[in-house]
Amino acid sequence: MQYTGIDRQIRKNNFNSVVLLILFPAVLLGMVYAFLFFVTEQGQDPNELFLQTVPFVLLATAAWFLIAWAGNAAFIRMATNSKSLDRKENKRVYNLLENLCISQGMKMPKLYIIDDDSLNAFASGIEERSYSITLSKGIIERLDDDELEGVMAHELTHIKNRDVRLLIVSIIFVGIFAFLAEMAFRSLRFVGSGKRSKDSKGAGAIILIAVAVTALAYFISILLRFGISRKREYMADAGGADMTKKPFALASALRKIKDDPYIEAVESRDVAQLFIDNPQVSARKSGSWDNMFATHPPIDKRIELLEQFV
């Protein structure tokens, strides 16, 4: 795969961010309209109810988005159990990253470490002051300098391409649909466990509609995220290889990562998609449902493409 250039990728990701900001609320409003359409009693106008509901939906969505946007860095640190890594703790890692940033004219992102012997890494952040690169203890200890430099160049490319901001936007919005779908399923179980009556049957029908609508909206939101996320790993691999001029080193690093990417602390699927390779065991199962909608392309294919640079 030919690397198409940083500026072009930045423009594309900025455009995709805007598209996401439009499409996800549109899907949410469509979900609300569909629900009102099916539950509105005879004599009521679903269009009128929808127009009355829209301001509240948009306000709630904006509040969710702003809170998640402001707190994303803290949430990711908690979800991965990562801690700050400064120069005194590991001069080797710090110097490798600093040299890469100097060569690219970039401000150095913050460094974090996950106390796990497996091999993985990710970049995150929404703006210059919050950009960070997180490395597992295993990847620091088990990669040589060229391999580790290749991994960090890959993550720096994610930052330069604005991939990290795009992913966080998608994570926030998919999280809204996941929350609503979970609430609908919990309500269905609650109604099903109570005494049966005419009212409970009516409530059950409404909740069934809510479950169906939210599940469909959640599925659509995953497809939207899937449509923008897989290519970013190929682009970051190509950008990292171009940055270091050592594609063989990144290919070698990916081979080692492939054998042991599992990070025990990571339970969230949303956070897992940030990593250079998905750290969840379920995503490693060949032919599984998860792989059909995986946010990462097959790592063997990535290694094959990198070897074409040599």
VMD Tcl script that draws the C-alpha trace (Angstrom):
set ca {
  {0.00 0.00 0.00}
  {1.49 3.31 -1.03}
  {1.69 5.96 1.66}
  {-0.36 8.93 0.51}
  {1.19 11.63 2.70}
  {0.58 13.22 6.06}
  {-1.20 16.36 4.84}
  {-3.69 14.41 2.73}
  {-4.39 11.98 5.59}
  {-4.88 14.85 8.07}
  {-7.40 16.50 5.75}
  {-9.20 13.21 5.26}
  {-9.38 12.49 8.99}
  {-10.55 16.03 9.76}
  {-13.32 15.56 7.18}
  {-14.22 12.16 8.65}
  {-14.39 13.73 12.11}
  {-16.94 16.25 10.84}
  {-18.90 13.50 9.09}
  {-18.97 11.49 12.32}
  {-20.14 14.49 14.29}
  {-23.06 14.77 11.86}
  {-23.88 11.09 11.26}
  {-23.91 9.83 14.82}
  {-26.42 12.44 16.07}
  {-28.46 11.82 12.90}
  {-28.60 8.09 13.71}
  {-29.54 8.94 17.30}
  {-32.39 11.20 16.17}
  {-33.52 8.54 13.70}
  {-33.61 6.05 16.55}
  {-35.74 8.41 18.66}
  {-38.14 9.02 15.76}
  {-38.50 5.29 15.04}
  {-39.26 4.60 18.69}
  {-41.88 7.38 18.88}
  {-43.43 6.25 15.61}
  {-44.06 2.73 16.93}
  {-45.21 3.63 20.46}
  {-47.36 6.70 19.75}
  {-50.99 6.02 20.56}
  {-53.75 6.55 18.03}
  {-54.70 10.19 17.75}
  {-51.21 11.43 18.62}
  {-48.87 12.88 16.02}
  {-45.40 11.23 16.17}
  {-43.93 14.11 14.17}
  {-45.09 16.63 16.76}
  {-43.78 14.50 19.62}
  {-40.47 14.10 17.83}
  {-40.06 17.87 17.37}
  {-40.78 18.37 21.05}
  {-38.23 15.72 21.99}
  {-35.37 16.83 19.70}
  {-34.06 19.69 21.92}
  {-33.81 17.39 24.95}
  {-32.07 14.66 22.94}
  {-29.55 17.10 21.50}
  {-28.86 18.68 24.89}
  {-28.34 15.29 26.52}
  {-26.07 14.19 23.67}
  {-24.04 17.41 23.85}
  {-23.63 17.02 27.62}
  {-22.50 13.39 27.22}
  {-20.08 14.35 24.46}
  {-18.54 17.29 26.35}
  {-18.06 15.26 29.53}
  {-16.50 12.36 27.60}
  {-14.36 14.74 25.51}
  {-13.01 16.51 28.58}
  {-12.41 13.33 30.57}
  {-11.22 10.96 27.85}
  {-7.56 11.01 28.93}
  {-8.39 10.15 32.55}
  {-10.85 7.46 31.43}
  {-8.26 5.80 29.18}
  {-5.62 5.86 31.94}
  {-8.07 4.20 34.33}
  {-9.19 1.67 31.71}
  {-5.58 0.62 31.00}
  {-4.17 1.16 34.52}
  {-1.31 3.16 32.98}
  {1.12 5.42 34.84}
  {3.33 8.29 33.79}
  {6.84 7.44 32.55}
  {9.47 10.17 32.75}
  {13.09 10.41 31.62}
  {14.51 9.37 35.00}
  {12.63 6.08 34.93}
  {13.68 5.06 31.42}
  {16.11 7.27 29.51}
  {16.24 4.82 26.61}
  {12.52 5.08 25.77}
  {12.38 8.80 26.44}
  {15.39 9.53 24.22}
  {14.11 7.37 21.36}
  {10.79 9.22 21.35}
  {12.41 12.63 21.77}
  {14.72 12.04 18.79}
  {11.76 11.00 16.62}
  {9.81 14.12 17.60}
  {12.79 16.39 16.90}
  {13.18 14.83 13.44}
  {9.48 15.51 12.71}
  {9.31 18.97 14.29}
  {6.68 17.70 16.73}
  {6.07 18.53 20.35}
  {6.81 15.43 22.39}
  {3.67 13.67 23.63}
  {3.40 12.43 27.19}
  {4.69 8.94 27.93}
  {2.79 6.33 29.95}
  {3.53 2.72 30.86}
  {1.28 -0.27 31.55}
  {2.72 -2.75 34.04}
  {2.12 -5.82 31.88}
  {4.64 -8.26 30.40}
  {2.70 -8.57 27.12}
  {3.63 -6.47 24.09}
  {1.38 -3.61 23.03}
  {1.18 0.16 22.67}
  {-1.23 2.92 21.70}
  {-1.52 6.65 21.16}
  {-4.34 8.84 22.43}
  {-5.39 12.47 22.89}
  {-7.52 15.09 21.19}
  {-5.13 18.03 21.05}
  {-1.43 18.81 21.40}
  {-1.44 19.19 25.17}
  {-3.24 15.86 25.70}
  {-1.43 13.70 23.13}
  {0.25 10.69 24.70}
  {1.89 7.37 23.85}
  {1.43 4.42 26.17}
  {3.72 1.39 26.13}
  {3.49 -1.88 28.00}
  {6.41 -2.94 30.18}
  {6.77 -6.02 27.99}
  {7.17 -4.09 24.75}
  {9.86 -1.90 26.31}
  {11.83 -4.86 27.65}
  {11.46 -7.27 24.71}
  {12.00 -5.03 21.68}
  {15.38 -3.74 20.58}
  {15.94 -0.04 19.90}
  {15.06 -0.18 16.19}
  {11.87 -2.17 16.83}
  {10.74 0.08 19.67}
  {11.50 3.15 17.58}
  {9.34 1.70 14.80}
  {6.43 1.16 17.19}
  {6.67 4.70 18.55}
  {6.93 6.09 15.00}
  {3.72 4.20 14.19}
  {2.01 5.84 17.17}
  {3.39 9.28 16.32}
  {1.91 8.87 12.84}
  {-1.49 8.25 14.44}
  {-1.06 11.56 16.26}
  {0.12 13.45 13.16}
  {-2.73 12.02 11.09}
  {-5.30 13.01 13.76}
  {-6.33 9.33 13.94}
  {-6.48 9.52 17.72}
  {-8.99 12.36 17.72}
  {-11.13 10.62 15.11}
  {-11.18 7.41 17.15}
  {-12.11 9.17 20.36}
  {-15.04 10.88 18.61}
  {-16.27 7.49 17.38}
  {-15.75 5.88 20.81}
  {-17.82 8.59 22.50}
  {-20.77 8.26 20.13}
  {-20.73 4.46 19.97}
  {-20.70 4.55 23.76}
  {-24.01 6.43 23.74}
  {-25.71 3.73 21.66}
  {-24.13 0.96 23.74}
  {-25.45 2.62 26.91}
  {-28.98 2.99 25.50}
  {-29.03 -0.59 24.22}
  {-27.86 -1.89 27.60}
  {-30.54 0.16 29.40}
  {-33.22 -1.26 27.08}
  {-32.10 -4.86 27.70}
  {-31.99 -4.32 31.48}
  {-35.50 -2.85 31.39}
  {-36.74 -5.85 29.43}
  {-35.36 -8.25 32.04}
  {-36.91 -6.16 34.82}
  {-40.37 -6.22 33.21}
  {-40.09 -9.92 32.45}
  {-39.34 -10.75 36.09}
  {-42.43 -8.95 37.48}
  {-46.08 -9.99 37.75}
  {-47.91 -10.21 34.46}
  {-50.78 -7.82 33.88}
  {-52.29 -5.83 31.07}
  {-50.11 -2.84 31.95}
  {-46.95 -4.93 32.20}
  {-47.67 -6.47 28.79}
  {-48.02 -2.98 27.33}
  {-44.80 -1.87 28.98}
  {-43.10 -5.02 27.73}
  {-44.14 -4.30 24.16}
  {-42.77 -0.75 24.41}
  {-39.48 -2.02 25.82}
  {-39.25 -4.67 23.08}
  {-39.56 -1.88 20.53}
  {-36.89 0.09 22.41}
  {-34.58 -2.95 22.40}
  {-35.02 -3.48 18.66}
  {-34.52 0.19 17.78}
  {-31.48 0.73 20.04}
  {-29.87 -2.53 18.91}
  {-30.25 -1.49 15.26}
  {-28.87 1.98 15.99}
  {-25.93 0.45 17.88}
  {-25.19 -1.86 14.95}
  {-25.27 1.07 12.52}
  {-22.92 3.07 14.75}
  {-20.45 0.16 14.77}
  {-20.60 0.00 10.97}
  {-19.87 3.74 10.78}
  {-16.86 3.30 13.04}
  {-15.72 0.21 11.15}
  {-15.85 2.12 7.87}
  {-13.26 4.67 8.98}
  {-10.95 2.76 11.27}
  {-9.22 -0.19 9.59}
  {-7.24 1.74 7.00}
  {-5.68 3.93 9.68}
  {-3.42 1.04 10.83}
  {-2.03 0.54 7.32}
  {-1.42 4.28 7.05}
  {0.29 4.43 10.44}
  {2.51 1.46 9.53}
  {3.51 3.18 6.29}
  {4.04 6.50 8.07}
  {6.14 4.87 10.78}
  {8.28 3.09 8.19}
  {8.75 6.37 6.32}
  {9.63 8.21 9.54}
  {12.37 5.78 10.64}
  {13.43 4.51 7.20}
  {13.47 1.04 8.83}
  {10.31 -0.82 7.73}
  {11.95 -4.15 8.59}
  {12.22 -3.06 12.24}
  {8.49 -2.32 12.54}
  {7.67 -5.60 10.75}
  {9.86 -7.45 13.25}
  {8.15 -5.65 16.15}
  {4.71 -6.61 14.83}
  {5.76 -10.28 14.67}
  {6.70 -10.18 18.35}
  {3.53 -8.27 19.26}
  {1.41 -10.82 17.37}
  {2.60 -13.61 19.68}
  {1.62 -11.83 22.91}
  {-0.61 -8.72 22.62}
  {-2.99 -9.48 25.49}
  {-3.14 -6.75 28.16}
  {-5.01 -8.04 31.21}
  {-6.15 -4.60 32.42}
  {-7.98 -3.82 29.17}
  {-11.60 -4.96 29.29}
  {-13.24 -2.21 27.21}
  {-13.61 -2.97 23.50}
  {-13.58 0.75 22.79}
  {-10.20 1.25 24.45}
  {-8.85 -1.96 22.86}
  {-9.20 -0.48 19.38}
  {-6.61 2.19 20.23}
  {-3.78 -0.36 20.51}
  {-1.32 -1.25 17.76}
  {-2.88 -4.74 17.88}
  {-6.14 -5.57 19.63}
  {-5.20 -6.76 23.14}
  {-8.39 -8.73 23.78}
  {-8.35 -12.49 23.48}
  {-11.73 -12.60 21.67}
  {-10.33 -10.56 18.79}
  {-7.62 -13.16 18.22}
  {-10.04 -15.96 17.31}
  {-9.84 -16.65 13.60}
  {-13.19 -16.59 11.86}
  {-15.03 -15.18 14.88}
  {-17.86 -12.64 14.68}
  {-15.52 -10.09 16.29}
  {-13.04 -10.38 13.43}
  {-15.75 -9.65 10.86}
  {-16.05 -6.16 12.32}
  {-12.52 -5.85 13.71}
  {-11.07 -2.35 13.85}
  {-7.61 -3.77 13.03}
  {-6.63 -5.46 9.77}
  {-4.86 -8.86 10.01}
  {-1.39 -8.31 11.46}
  {0.15 -10.77 8.98}
  {-1.12 -8.60 6.13}
  {0.42 -5.53 7.76}
  {3.77 -7.31 8.09}
  {3.58 -8.39 4.43}
  {3.00 -4.82 3.28}
  {5.85 -3.47 5.41}
  {8.23 -6.01 3.93}
  {7.46 -4.57 0.48}
  {9.22 -1.35 1.58}
  {12.54 -3.20 2.05}
}
mol new
graphics top color blue
foreach p $ca { graphics top sphere $p radius 0.5 }
foreach p [lrange $ca 0 end-1] q [lrange $ca 1 end] { graphics top cylinder $p $q radius 0.2 }
display resetview
